[in-house]
Amino acid sequence: MPPDPLQHMVTRFAPSPTGRLHIGHGWSALMAMDMARAAGGAFRLRIEDIDGARSRPEHVAGIVEDLRWLGVAWDGAMMAQSERLAHYESALDRLRAMGLLYPCFCTRADIQAQWAASASAPHGSEGPVYPGACRGMPAAERAEKLAALPHAWRLDMAAAIAMAGPLDWRDAPFPYEGGGGRALAADPGTAGDVVLARKDAPASYHLSCTLDDAAMGVTHVLRGADLRSATPVHRLLQALLDLPSPLYIHHPLLIGPDGKRLAKRAGSIALAELRAAGVAADALAADLRAARFPVGISLGQA
């Protein structure tokens, strides 16, 4: 009998260095760490810093400072996406060779105009779906534009689904209580022809996250419920690139007093400001583990 791929649990926390962490990040990191520790597994840290326009080195230092103050300790070296650009390009080359990528020259304004010109913009799991204007572009025109214009690379979703065949992914409820979860049918087609690389970023979240989770040996992905809709796309990329598929657990998001999910700009609940105000880290960690949050902040729906 082959070994159980989930026998040694590996979880991760993967923040973007675009601001200081708030208590929602702290809660998520504690949950992922505790889940791995309870199973005798490993907890890893990844910094998703390939957004050159928003990522800042000082925020990386702040993330490390905030996590250590809260008592979050990770195993092994911290991974930085900015050091993995060659891996993303290699995956893009492989998908191009499979005939599954095409360059897209449309600006946001172009896409909005295409939606406006149609009777109704088709909506999928991630909002309005790309109309596909560049998908069937003649080869000569495509070559001419590639040489002169900035572009993104999109996945030809229909061709990718046809190549991969029917897929499912494993889902477990939060809080995770063990087991392999349930199999859910993956329907990545609802996302449309997703972008896998942009002119201003070497890899999209879909591609970088999928490759990095595999490289880190992640077996259990604990992440926010807002990313559930991305899971079928990640499952498709795993199949196309011969990568393992982890178990997914999507936790509720924290909701602020205004009824909206917490954001990094909400400084009043930033971990750094709580620390500066004299809040004890061990007491805060105990409260977060017990799902006790500051007044006005509550758990949303998973």
Backbone as CSV, one residue per row, in Angstrom:
resi,resn,N_x,N_y,N_z,CA_x,CA_y,CA_z,C_x,C_y,C_z
1,MET,0.854,-1.190,0.000,0.000,0.000,0.000,0.891,1.241,0.000
2,PRO,0.629,2.243,-0.867,1.457,3.446,-0.895,1.293,4.244,0.384
3,PRO,2.300,5.022,0.765,2.188,5.814,2.009,1.109,6.867,1.884
4,ASP,0.502,7.190,3.007,-0.521,8.226,3.052,0.142,9.584,2.838
5,PRO,-0.219,10.329,1.756,0.444,11.613,1.497,0.165,12.663,2.562
6,LEU,-0.837,12.423,3.416,-1.176,13.392,4.450,-0.636,12.978,5.819
7,GLN,0.174,11.894,5.837,0.634,11.383,7.132,1.485,12.420,7.857
8,HIS,2.357,13.109,7.137,3.172,14.160,7.748,2.596,15.498,7.300
9,MET,1.884,16.134,8.194,1.194,17.373,7.836,2.170,18.530,7.693
10,VAL,1.986,19.300,6.626,2.726,20.541,6.424,1.707,21.625,6.102
11,THR,1.679,22.665,6.931,0.809,23.812,6.687,1.686,25.025,6.419
12,ARG,1.053,26.132,6.053,1.824,27.344,5.768,0.991,28.588,6.035
13,PHE,1.713,29.703,6.182,1.102,31.023,6.239,1.810,31.846,5.177
14,ALA,1.044,32.547,4.334,1.645,33.183,3.160,1.143,34.612,2.984
15,PRO,1.629,35.540,3.790,1.185,36.932,3.677,1.907,37.683,2.559
16,SER,1.292,38.765,2.096,1.913,39.680,1.142,2.467,40.880,1.905
17,PRO,3.682,41.310,1.617,4.274,42.421,2.366,3.838,43.779,1.824
18,THR,2.552,44.040,1.933,1.999,45.310,1.454,1.501,46.176,2.608
19,GLY,1.785,45.761,3.826,1.369,46.494,5.015,1.595,45.632,6.238
20,ARG,1.300,46.154,7.412,1.478,45.403,8.646,0.327,44.423,8.842
21,LEU,0.601,43.371,9.583,-0.404,42.339,9.832,-1.449,42.841,10.825
22,HIS,-2.703,42.421,10.612,-3.751,42.714,11.580,-4.130,41.430,12.319
23,ILE,-5.061,41.526,13.228,-5.349,40.354,14.065,-5.921,39.191,13.258
24,GLY,-6.551,39.467,12.116,-7.022,38.381,11.266,-5.870,37.549,10.738
25,HIS,-4.782,38.223,10.357,-3.597,37.486,9.924,-3.026,36.681,11.084
26,GLY,-2.957,37.317,12.256,-2.424,36.615,13.414,-3.234,35.379,13.753
27,TRP,-4.543,35.518,13.691,-5.425,34.384,13.976,-5.201,33.256,12.973
28,SER,-5.119,33.598,11.691,-4.915,32.585,10.656,-3.571,31.887,10.822
29,ALA,-2.516,32.663,11.119,-1.195,32.072,11.301,-1.171,31.128,12.499
30,LEU,-1.791,31.539,13.611,-1.852,30.676,14.788,-2.602,29.381,14.486
31,MET,-3.714,29.484,13.758,-4.494,28.296,13.440,-3.684,27.315,12.586
32,ALA,-2.967,27.840,11.598,-2.172,26.973,10.724,-1.018,26.342,11.492
33,MET,-0.361,27.128,12.353,0.742,26.584,13.149,0.243,25.524,14.125
34,ASP,-0.832,25.836,14.836,-1.351,24.897,15.827,-1.810,23.594,15.183
35,MET,-2.397,23.691,13.989,-2.873,22.500,13.295,-1.707,21.566,12.989
36,ALA,-0.595,22.145,12.505,0.578,21.329,12.205,1.205,20.759,13.470
37,ARG,1.316,21.588,14.501,1.947,21.120,15.739,1.152,19.977,16.372
38,ALA,-0.182,20.074,16.336,-1.016,19.030,16.936,-0.847,17.698,16.226
39,ALA,-0.496,17.752,14.942,-0.328,16.530,14.152,1.130,16.078,14.089
40,GLY,2.018,16.801,14.792,3.433,16.453,14.735,4.061,16.795,13.400
41,GLY,3.476,17.764,12.700,3.967,18.126,11.380,4.779,19.400,11.389
42,ALA,4.821,20.068,10.242,5.649,21.259,10.072,4.796,22.438,9.619
43,PHE,5.226,23.619,10.030,4.560,24.865,9.658,5.570,25.754,8.956
44,ARG,5.224,26.236,7.770,6.150,27.006,6.951,5.638,28.433,6.748
45,LEU,6.574,29.338,6.453,6.248,30.738,6.183,6.697,31.089,4.777
46,ARG,5.797,31.706,4.011,6.107,32.172,2.660,5.729,33.642,2.536
47,ILE,6.587,34.433,1.947,6.314,35.843,1.704,5.976,36.011,0.229
48,GLU,4.761,36.452,-0.045,4.302,36.582,-1.432,4.580,38.007,-1.908
49,ASP,5.816,38.210,-2.381,6.330,39.552,-2.629,6.649,39.833,-4.102
50,ILE,5.883,39.255,-5.015,6.187,39.504,-6.426,5.405,40.677,-6.998
51,ASP,4.582,41.306,-6.188,3.915,42.532,-6.629,4.872,43.692,-6.368
52,GLY,5.683,44.002,-7.376,6.719,45.003,-7.198,6.194,46.383,-6.892
53,ALA,4.956,46.674,-7.299,4.406,48.006,-7.080,3.973,48.222,-5.631
54,ARG,3.691,47.152,-4.896,3.139,47.304,-3.548,3.983,46.665,-2.457
55,SER,4.792,45.656,-2.794,5.594,44.963,-1.787,6.748,45.847,-1.338
56,ARG,7.034,45.830,-0.031,8.095,46.651,0.528,8.954,45.818,1.497
57,PRO,10.281,45.960,1.424,11.153,45.212,2.353,10.827,45.500,3.817
58,GLU,10.453,46.747,4.115,10.143,47.063,5.515,8.915,46.307,6.010
59,HIS,8.005,45.987,5.091,6.830,45.218,5.492,7.195,43.753,5.746
60,VAL,8.189,43.242,5.013,8.672,41.883,5.291,9.221,41.823,6.709
61,ALA,10.051,42.810,7.052,10.602,42.862,8.405,9.491,43.002,9.437
62,GLY,8.459,43.779,9.107,7.343,43.947,10.024,6.558,42.667,10.229
63,ILE,6.371,41.911,9.161,5.666,40.631,9.272,6.414,39.684,10.204
64,VAL,7.716,39.578,9.994,8.533,38.703,10.842,8.462,39.159,12.299
65,GLU,8.563,40.466,12.524,8.491,41.012,13.881,7.141,40.712,14.515
66,ASP,6.052,40.941,13.780,4.710,40.709,14.319,4.492,39.240,14.676
67,LEU,4.908,38.344,13.791,4.689,36.917,14.031,5.493,36.435,15.235
68,ARG,6.750,36.851,15.318,7.575,36.425,16.457,7.016,36.958,17.766
69,TRP,6.531,38.193,17.751,5.940,38.756,18.967,4.726,37.958,19.405
70,LEU,3.917,37.512,18.443,2.704,36.766,18.771,3.002,35.322,19.173
71,GLY,4.221,34.879,18.975,4.574,33.506,19.335,4.440,32.529,18.187
72,VAL,4.384,33.032,16.959,4.294,32.176,15.780,5.711,31.837,15.330
73,ALA,6.045,30.551,15.329,7.367,30.087,14.935,7.235,29.115,13.770
74,TRP,8.026,29.312,12.746,7.934,28.464,11.560,9.148,27.551,11.464
75,ASP,8.993,26.514,10.665,10.050,25.519,10.484,10.802,25.792,9.187
76,GLY,12.110,25.686,9.236,12.914,25.884,8.045,13.025,27.351,7.667
77,ALA,13.628,27.595,6.525,13.830,28.962,6.053,12.536,29.540,5.497
78,MET,12.378,30.830,5.664,11.251,31.537,5.066,11.421,31.534,3.546
79,MET,10.355,31.256,2.819,10.395,31.305,1.357,9.932,32.675,0.881
80,ALA,10.628,33.230,-0.101,10.227,34.495,-0.719,9.956,34.246,-2.197
81,GLN,8.790,34.647,-2.652,8.442,34.415,-4.049,9.382,35.152,-5.000
82,SER,9.918,36.285,-4.580,10.817,37.045,-5.435,12.085,36.276,-5.778
83,GLU,12.365,35.197,-5.042,13.535,34.374,-5.312,13.193,33.162,-6.168
84,ARG,11.947,33.083,-6.618,11.507,31.892,-7.363,11.019,32.232,-8.780
85,LEU,11.451,33.348,-9.313,10.947,33.784,-10.605,11.277,32.790,-11.728
86,ALA,12.442,32.172,-11.647,12.824,31.208,-12.687,11.877,30.009,-12.699
87,HIS,11.377,29.615,-11.532,10.442,28.485,-11.462,9.112,28.847,-12.122
88,TYR,8.665,30.068,-11.924,7.410,30.498,-12.552,7.558,30.557,-14.071
89,GLU,8.689,31.089,-14.536,8.910,31.179,-15.979,9.003,29.792,-16.604
90,SER,9.617,28.854,-15.892,9.713,27.479,-16.396,8.330,26.857,-16.551
91,ALA,7.457,27.091,-15.577,6.093,26.563,-15.659,5.330,27.210,-16.806
92,LEU,5.517,28.521,-16.990,4.866,29.205,-18.109,5.359,28.653,-19.439
93,ASP,6.651,28.408,-19.543,7.194,27.825,-20.773,6.571,26.456,-21.045
94,ARG,6.413,25.681,-20.005,5.818,24.342,-20.165,4.377,24.445,-20.648
95,LEU,3.612,25.361,-20.079,2.218,25.525,-20.491,2.120,26.076,-21.914
96,ARG,3.057,26.954,-22.291,3.086,27.450,-23.672,3.357,26.305,-24.643
97,ALA,4.319,25.458,-24.291,4.665,24.331,-25.148,3.489,23.366,-25.299
98,MET,2.611,23.340,-24.300,1.417,22.490,-24.361,0.299,23.152,-25.166
99,GLY,0.530,24.392,-25.599,-0.475,25.109,-26.376,-1.615,25.657,-25.544
100,LEU,-1.350,25.915,-24.257,-2.428,26.301,-23.346,-2.395,27.782,-22.943
101,LEU,-1.401,28.530,-23.389,-1.317,29.950,-23.067,-1.435,30.786,-24.333
102,TYR,-1.995,31.971,-24.179,-1.984,32.927,-25.286,-1.775,34.329,-24.725
103,PRO,-1.089,35.192,-25.492,-0.859,36.555,-25.014,-2.130,37.382,-25.136
104,CYS,-2.356,38.208,-24.144,-3.526,39.093,-24.139,-3.037,40.535,-24.066
105,PHE,-3.465,41.336,-25.024,-3.020,42.719,-25.129,-4.077,43.701,-24.631
106,CYS,-5.177,43.197,-24.138,-6.286,44.049,-23.706,-5.938,44.799,-22.423
107,THR,-6.286,46.068,-22.382,-6.206,46.843,-21.152,-7.513,46.652,-20.386
108,ARG,-7.536,47.129,-19.151,-8.789,47.056,-18.394,-9.901,47.803,-19.124
109,ALA,-9.543,48.952,-19.716,-10.544,49.730,-20.459,-11.063,48.944,-21.664
110,ASP,-10.180,48.222,-22.335,-10.604,47.402,-23.484,-11.613,46.346,-23.039
111,ILE,-11.309,45.686,-21.938,-12.181,44.605,-21.458,-13.531,45.166,-21.033
112,GLN,-13.513,46.296,-20.340,-14.775,46.919,-19.936,-15.612,47.317,-21.143
113,ALA,-14.950,47.789,-22.207,-15.671,48.145,-23.428,-16.273,46.911,-24.075
114,GLN,-15.554,45.793,-24.026,-16.077,44.546,-24.591,-17.293,44.072,-23.807
115,TRP,-17.232,44.199,-22.482,-18.401,43.826,-21.673,-19.588,44.736,-21.991
116,ALA,-19.306,46.039,-22.113,-20.384,46.995,-22.385,-21.032,46.737,-23.736
117,ALA,-20.253,46.243,-24.700,-20.784,46.003,-26.040,-21.597,44.718,-26.133
118,SER,-21.449,43.839,-25.135,-22.204,42.580,-25.150,-23.529,42.764,-24.431
119,ALA,-24.445,41.868,-24.692,-25.764,41.957,-24.059,-25.638,41.877,-22.544
120,SER,-24.732,41.018,-22.077,-24.470,40.897,-20.642,-23.099,40.269,-20.472
121,ALA,-22.313,40.814,-19.565,-20.991,40.264,-19.310,-21.136,38.973,-18.525
122,PRO,-20.618,37.849,-19.045,-20.718,36.597,-18.300,-19.950,36.676,-16.993
123,HIS,-20.545,36.195,-15.935,-19.915,36.214,-14.618,-19.541,34.799,-14.207
124,GLY,-18.395,34.702,-13.569,-17.944,33.417,-13.062,-17.605,33.509,-11.598
125,SER,-16.752,32.595,-11.147,-16.420,32.520,-9.725,-15.615,33.725,-9.254
126,GLU,-14.979,34.441,-10.163,-14.147,35.568,-9.776,-14.631,36.882,-10.389
127,GLY,-15.907,36.968,-10.686,-16.450,38.185,-11.276,-16.651,38.045,-12.760
128,PRO,-16.782,39.165,-13.466,-16.987,39.105,-14.917,-15.852,38.340,-15.599
129,VAL,-16.208,37.484,-16.542,-15.234,36.617,-17.217,-14.666,37.330,-18.444
130,TYR,-13.368,37.153,-18.664,-12.715,37.757,-19.815,-13.408,37.306,-21.106
131,PRO,-13.747,38.243,-21.998,-14.508,37.896,-23.207,-13.740,37.075,-24.230
132,GLY,-12.421,37.002,-24.112,-11.647,36.165,-25.026,-11.266,36.827,-26.328
133,ALA,-11.171,38.152,-26.351,-10.900,38.858,-27.607,-9.569,38.460,-28.223
134,CYS,-8.563,38.159,-27.414,-7.234,37.837,-27.951,-7.037,36.346,-28.199
135,ARG,-7.979,35.523,-27.795,-7.791,34.077,-27.868,-7.609,33.600,-29.302
136,GLY,-8.435,34.080,-30.213,-8.378,33.608,-31.595,-7.644,34.544,-32.536
137,MET,-6.755,35.369,-32.024,-6.033,36.333,-32.847,-5.175,35.615,-33.891
138,PRO,-5.202,36.079,-35.146,-4.361,35.469,-36.184,-2.887,35.486,-35.793
139,ALA,-2.146,34.468,-36.215,-0.757,34.317,-35.806,0.105,35.510,-36.193
140,ALA,-0.096,36.050,-37.374,0.722,37.170,-37.826,0.481,38.409,-36.976
141,GLU,-0.781,38.682,-36.675,-1.102,39.833,-35.841,-0.558,39.631,-34.433
142,ARG,-0.655,38.412,-33.921,-0.149,38.119,-32.585,1.356,38.348,-32.517
143,ALA,2.086,37.872,-33.514,3.544,38.034,-33.527,3.930,39.507,-33.588
144,GLU,3.200,40.270,-34.384,3.480,41.701,-34.509,3.251,42.422,-33.185
145,LYS,2.163,42.092,-32.516,1.855,42.745,-31.250,2.801,42.298,-30.143
146,LEU,3.216,41.032,-30.164,4.137,40.545,-29.145,5.453,41.325,-29.169
147,ALA,5.850,41.717,-30.360,7.114,42.437,-30.500,7.014,43.894,-30.080
148,ALA,5.798,44.414,-29.975,5.657,45.856,-29.763,4.849,46.264,-28.539
149,LEU,4.002,45.386,-28.023,3.053,45.804,-26.999,3.216,45.020,-25.693
150,PRO,2.971,45.673,-24.560,2.927,44.932,-23.290,1.754,43.958,-23.307
151,HIS,1.886,42.861,-22.591,0.836,41.849,-22.644,0.860,40.980,-21.388
152,ALA,-0.255,40.320,-21.174,-0.377,39.301,-20.135,-0.425,37.940,-20.826
153,TRP,-0.295,36.893,-20.035,-0.457,35.532,-20.566,-1.656,34.891,-19.887
154,ARG,-2.611,34.484,-20.691,-3.839,33.866,-20.189,-3.863,32.366,-20.488
155,LEU,-4.519,31.649,-19.606,-4.726,30.218,-19.795,-5.948,30.010,-20.677
156,ASP,-5.793,29.258,-21.736,-6.931,28.891,-22.577,-7.714,27.841,-21.793
157,MET,-8.717,28.290,-21.069,-9.389,27.443,-20.100,-10.047,26.228,-20.758
158,ALA,-10.720,26.418,-21.870,-11.397,25.293,-22.519,-10.389,24.227,-22.935
159,ALA,-9.264,24.645,-23.507,-8.250,23.689,-23.932,-7.610,22.999,-22.729
160,ALA,-7.396,23.747,-21.655,-6.788,23.171,-20.462,-7.699,22.132,-19.822
161,ILE,-8.983,22.434,-19.745,-9.942,21.487,-19.164,-10.019,20.223,-20.018
162,ALA,-10.023,20.392,-21.341,-10.078,19.239,-22.234,-8.851,18.350,-22.050
163,MET,-7.692,18.961,-21.819,-6.469,18.192,-21.652,-6.441,17.485,-20.298
164,ALA,-6.886,18.172,-19.249,-6.803,17.606,-17.896,-7.894,16.578,-17.627
165,GLY,-9.071,16.746,-18.223,-10.192,15.861,-17.944,-10.867,16.217,-16.631
166,PRO,-11.861,15.433,-16.209,-12.592,15.728,-14.967,-11.662,15.707,-13.755
167,LEU,-11.865,16.657,-12.847,-11.016,16.779,-11.669,-11.866,17.002,-10.423
168,ASP,-11.314,16.650,-9.298,-11.937,17.036,-8.031,-10.845,17.477,-7.074
169,TRP,-11.251,18.112,-5.984,-10.316,18.539,-4.959,-10.868,18.169,-3.604
170,ARG,-9.995,18.034,-2.626,-10.389,17.600,-1.290,-10.603,18.808,-0.399
171,ASP,-11.763,18.821,0.232,-12.178,19.936,1.076,-12.537,19.411,2.453
172,ALA,-12.101,20.125,3.486,-12.458,19.768,4.860,-13.003,21.002,5.556
173,PRO,-13.971,20.823,6.450,-14.539,21.979,7.158,-13.569,22.540,8.183
174,PHE,-13.784,23.804,8.523,-13.036,24.464,9.590,-13.920,24.530,10.831
175,PRO,-13.390,24.254,12.025,-12.017,23.840,12.301,-11.743,22.409,11.854
176,TYR,-10.527,22.155,11.441,-10.147,20.844,10.924,-10.038,19.847,12.064
177,GLU,-10.675,18.700,11.889,-10.680,17.682,12.937,-10.097,16.365,12.453
178,GLY,-9.286,16.444,11.406,-8.636,15.239,10.905,-9.353,14.650,9.706
179,GLY,-8.688,13.664,9.111,-9.272,12.984,7.967,-8.898,13.620,6.640
180,GLY,-9.332,12.981,5.571,-8.977,13.410,4.231,-9.989,14.295,3.564
181,GLY,-11.016,14.707,4.305,-12.008,15.604,3.728,-12.913,14.896,2.732
182,ARG,-13.668,15.700,2.011,-14.589,15.164,1.003,-14.129,15.634,-0.373
183,ALA,-14.457,14.840,-1.380,-14.087,15.191,-2.748,-15.167,16.081,-3.354
184,LEU,-14.748,17.219,-3.867,-15.657,18.139,-4.545,-15.249,18.259,-6.005
185,ALA,-16.210,18.245,-6.893,-15.904,18.393,-8.313,-15.317,19.770,-8.569
186,ALA,-14.232,19.814,-9.329,-13.589,21.082,-9.676,-14.173,21.591,-10.990
187,ASP,-14.639,22.832,-10.973,-15.195,23.442,-12.182,-14.448,24.737,-12.463
188,PRO,-13.193,24.644,-12.932,-12.407,25.853,-13.149,-12.923,26.719,-14.289
189,GLY,-13.764,26.153,-15.150,-14.257,26.903,-16.296,-15.029,28.146,-15.922
190,THR,-15.596,28.180,-14.720,-16.369,29.357,-14.321,-15.484,30.586,-14.138
191,ALA,-14.173,30.387,-14.005,-13.258,31.515,-13.839,-12.857,32.133,-15.171
192,GLY,-13.133,31.455,-16.270,-12.743,31.973,-17.574,-11.247,31.817,-17.815
193,ASP,-10.749,32.504,-18.831,-9.333,32.426,-19.192,-8.510,33.285,-18.228
194,VAL,-8.118,32.697,-17.112,-7.437,33.452,-16.065,-6.043,33.882,-16.506
195,VAL,-5.590,34.987,-15.957,-4.234,35.476,-16.202,-3.250,34.689,-15.342
196,LEU,-2.173,34.195,-15.955,-1.131,33.496,-15.215,0.147,34.322,-15.089
197,ALA,0.293,35.346,-15.906,1.407,36.289,-15.775,0.965,37.607,-16.377
198,ARG,1.329,38.717,-15.731,0.971,40.039,-16.213,2.217,40.786,-16.650
199,LYS,1.998,41.867,-17.350,3.134,42.677,-17.795,3.907,43.259,-16.627
200,ASP,3.236,43.431,-15.493,3.895,44.016,-14.323,4.142,43.003,-13.213
201,ALA,3.921,41.729,-13.475,4.157,40.685,-12.472,4.513,39.390,-13.189
202,PRO,5.565,38.701,-12.742,6.025,37.500,-13.444,5.126,36.287,-13.286
203,ALA,4.218,36.328,-12.339,3.284,35.209,-12.144,2.080,35.711,-11.370
204,SER,0.926,35.183,-11.691,-0.290,35.536,-10.967,-0.348,34.765,-9.654
205,TYR,-1.302,35.143,-8.816,-1.520,34.403,-7.578,-1.797,32.936,-7.876
206,HIS,-2.629,32.667,-8.888,-2.980,31.281,-9.211,-1.732,30.443,-9.456
207,LEU,-0.842,30.920,-10.297,0.329,30.134,-10.666,1.343,30.066,-9.539
208,SER,1.692,31.209,-8.952,2.728,31.215,-7.924,2.310,30.412,-6.695
209,CYS,1.080,30.568,-6.271,0.596,29.846,-5.091,0.624,28.331,-5.324
210,THR,0.176,27.910,-6.500,0.145,26.479,-6.812,1.546,25.892,-6.826
211,LEU,2.474,26.568,-7.492,3.844,26.073,-7.568,4.521,26.088,-6.197
212,ASP,4.297,27.137,-5.440,4.983,27.273,-4.155,4.488,26.276,-3.121
213,ASP,3.184,26.039,-3.088,2.661,25.041,-2.147,3.287,23.677,-2.426
214,ALA,3.427,23.341,-3.711,4.046,22.060,-4.057,5.521,22.049,-3.664
215,ALA,6.235,23.148,-3.933,7.660,23.209,-3.609,7.906,23.120,-2.110
216,MET,6.976,23.617,-1.307,7.115,23.597,0.144,6.618,22.284,0.751
217,GLY,6.048,21.417,-0.068,5.517,20.160,0.448,4.271,20.330,1.276
218,VAL,3.500,21.379,1.014,2.294,21.650,1.796,1.249,20.564,1.545
219,THR,0.758,19.987,2.625,-0.263,18.941,2.518,-1.657,19.449,2.867
220,HIS,-1.720,20.502,3.715,-2.989,21.059,4.165,-2.942,22.579,3.996
221,VAL,-3.771,23.114,3.132,-3.822,24.553,2.902,-4.970,25.124,3.721
222,LEU,-4.620,25.893,4.742,-5.621,26.621,5.527,-5.575,28.070,5.066
223,ARG,-6.673,28.566,4.519,-6.713,29.939,4.018,-8.123,30.478,4.125
224,GLY,-8.269,31.777,3.855,-9.551,32.428,4.016,-10.609,31.970,3.039
225,ALA,-11.858,32.096,3.473,-12.980,31.658,2.647,-13.080,32.443,1.342
226,ASP,-12.474,33.630,1.286,-12.529,34.412,0.058,-11.722,33.777,-1.060
227,LEU,-10.864,32.806,-0.729,-10.045,32.147,-1.746,-10.600,30.793,-2.170
228,ARG,-11.752,30.427,-1.651,-12.340,29.137,-2.031,-12.570,29.051,-3.541
229,SER,-13.010,30.158,-4.145,-13.326,30.129,-5.582,-12.089,29.916,-6.439
230,ALA,-10.899,30.162,-5.876,-9.665,29.963,-6.636,-9.239,28.497,-6.672
231,THR,-9.773,27.691,-5.782,-9.300,26.322,-5.634,-9.461,25.483,-6.899
232,PRO,-10.582,25.527,-7.621,-10.660,24.732,-8.855,-9.592,25.092,-9.883
233,VAL,-9.234,26.386,-9.977,-8.173,26.788,-10.901,-6.841,26.200,-10.447
234,HIS,-6.574,26.217,-9.149,-5.337,25.652,-8.630,-5.289,24.145,-8.859
235,ARG,-6.443,23.501,-8.708,-6.486,22.048,-8.956,-6.191,21.751,-10.420
236,LEU,-6.675,22.577,-11.331,-6.401,22.380,-12.752,-4.909,22.540,-13.032
237,LEU,-4.293,23.573,-12.482,-2.856,23.778,-12.698,-2.046,22.629,-12.116
238,GLN,-2.470,22.100,-10.983,-1.782,20.943,-10.409,-1.815,19.760,-11.375
239,ALA,-2.958,19.543,-11.988,-3.082,18.427,-12.922,-2.219,18.652,-14.164
240,LEU,-2.223,19.868,-14.696,-1.467,20.161,-15.907,0.038,20.084,-15.680
241,LEU,0.485,20.456,-14.475,1.919,20.523,-14.179,2.407,19.345,-13.342
242,ASP,1.566,18.321,-13.186,1.935,17.104,-12.459,2.368,17.403,-11.022
243,LEU,1.574,18.199,-10.337,1.855,18.564,-8.958,0.862,17.887,-8.018
244,PRO,1.258,17.625,-6.783,0.322,17.027,-5.817,-0.775,18.026,-5.447
245,SER,-1.895,17.498,-5.017,-3.020,18.342,-4.610,-3.233,18.210,-3.109
246,PRO,-3.073,19.291,-2.357,-3.256,19.223,-0.908,-4.732,19.190,-0.516
247,LEU,-4.962,19.020,0.759,-6.298,19.156,1.329,-6.529,20.637,1.632
248,TYR,-7.718,21.140,1.323,-8.018,22.557,1.536,-9.019,22.736,2.668
249,ILE,-8.704,23.677,3.550,-9.602,24.088,4.634,-9.737,25.604,4.541
250,HIS,-10.950,26.102,4.370,-11.167,27.546,4.238,-11.847,28.078,5.496
251,HIS,-11.135,28.964,6.182,-11.672,29.487,7.447,-12.467,30.768,7.204
252,PRO,-13.368,31.118,8.117,-14.120,32.371,7.980,-13.187,33.575,8.051
253,LEU,-13.624,34.679,7.479,-12.888,35.933,7.578,-13.374,36.715,8.786
254,LEU,-12.500,37.539,9.331,-12.923,38.400,10.430,-13.596,39.646,9.868
255,ILE,-14.687,40.013,10.490,-15.500,41.151,10.050,-15.351,42.287,11.054
256,GLY,-15.099,43.495,10.545,-14.934,44.655,11.407,-16.248,45.288,11.790
257,PRO,-16.202,46.328,12.615,-17.434,47.004,13.059,-18.257,47.567,11.908
258,ASP,-17.615,47.834,10.764,-18.344,48.376,9.618,-19.002,47.306,8.776
259,GLY,-18.875,46.040,9.197,-19.481,44.944,8.456,-18.636,44.428,7.315
260,LYS,-17.463,45.005,7.118,-16.575,44.576,6.043,-15.423,43.770,6.622
261,ARG,-14.818,42.930,5.767,-13.717,42.121,6.248,-12.534,43.013,6.616
262,LEU,-11.739,42.554,7.571,-10.604,43.340,8.023,-9.598,43.527,6.893
263,ALA,-9.005,44.713,6.848,-8.006,45.018,5.836,-6.782,45.602,6.523
264,LYS,-5.648,45.578,5.818,-4.408,46.057,6.416,-4.470,47.535,6.762
265,ARG,-5.327,48.265,6.085,-5.405,49.705,6.380,-6.136,49.984,7.687
266,ALA,-6.764,48.972,8.292,-7.477,49.166,9.562,-6.471,49.152,10.705
267,GLY,-5.775,50.282,10.884,-4.652,50.336,11.812,-5.017,50.058,13.252
268,SER,-6.262,50.281,13.648,-6.622,50.108,15.047,-6.528,48.661,15.497
269,ILE,-6.522,47.713,14.554,-6.390,46.322,14.948,-5.116,45.710,14.355
270,ALA,-4.150,46.543,13.967,-2.855,46.037,13.524,-2.098,45.468,14.711
271,LEU,-1.402,44.348,14.515,-0.646,43.742,15.603,0.404,44.706,16.150
272,ALA,1.040,45.477,15.276,2.070,46.420,15.726,1.491,47.475,16.652
273,GLU,0.290,47.939,16.368,-0.316,48.968,17.213,-0.790,48.381,18.538
274,LEU,-1.263,47.152,18.507,-1.642,46.504,19.766,-0.418,46.324,20.655
275,ARG,0.687,45.928,20.040,1.926,45.764,20.802,2.362,47.106,21.394
276,ALA,2.307,48.161,20.570,2.712,49.485,21.040,1.813,49.990,22.165
277,ALA,0.562,49.523,22.166,-0.385,49.947,23.204,-0.227,49.152,24.494
278,GLY,0.706,48.195,24.507,0.972,47.448,25.728,0.207,46.150,25.867
279,VAL,-0.453,45.700,24.801,-1.173,44.425,24.859,-0.163,43.289,25.014
280,ALA,-0.445,42.355,25.893,0.441,41.216,26.120,0.251,40.186,25.012
281,ALA,1.348,39.752,24.418,1.269,38.833,23.285,0.627,37.503,23.667
282,ASP,0.998,36.963,24.835,0.455,35.657,25.211,-1.041,35.739,25.474
283,ALA,-1.496,36.851,26.040,-2.931,37.010,26.289,-3.691,37.160,24.974
284,LEU,-3.120,37.930,24.035,-3.764,38.088,22.738,-3.819,36.763,21.997
285,ALA,-2.725,35.999,22.025,-2.707,34.704,21.352,-3.749,33.761,21.943
286,ALA,-3.889,33.776,23.274,-4.896,32.928,23.919,-6.294,33.331,23.490
287,ASP,-6.543,34.634,23.401,-7.857,35.104,22.963,-8.132,34.688,21.518
288,LEU,-7.141,34.860,20.658,-7.341,34.510,19.255,-7.602,33.009,19.099
289,ARG,-6.863,32.205,19.830,-7.074,30.753,19.752,-8.483,30.370,20.208
290,ALA,-9.038,31.146,21.114,-10.389,30.886,21.615,-11.450,31.637,20.813
291,ALA,-11.027,32.254,19.696,-11.936,33.039,18.847,-12.598,34.165,19.621
292,ARG,-11.810,34.781,20.512,-12.268,35.977,21.205,-11.554,37.177,20.580
293,PHE,-12.338,38.070,20.023,-11.776,39.190,19.285,-12.190,40.513,19.925
294,PRO,-11.481,41.602,19.617,-11.863,42.904,20.158,-13.320,43.242,19.861
295,VAL,-13.880,44.112,20.666,-15.288,44.497,20.509,-15.542,45.003,19.090
296,GLY,-16.606,44.480,18.493,-16.978,44.907,17.144,-16.448,44.024,16.049
297,ILE,-15.523,43.107,16.381,-14.944,42.217,15.375,-15.498,40.805,15.603
298,SER,-15.904,40.170,14.520,-16.529,38.862,14.628,-16.151,37.980,13.456
299,LEU,-16.465,36.708,13.557,-16.222,35.765,12.479,-17.321,35.876,11.435
300,GLY,-16.906,35.877,10.180,-17.883,35.855,9.094,-18.261,34.428,8.755
301,GLN,-18.726,34.220,7.534,-19.138,32.889,7.086,-17.994,32.214,6.366
302,ALA,-17.844,30.916,6.593,-16.807,30.162,5.916,-17.202,29.881,4.480
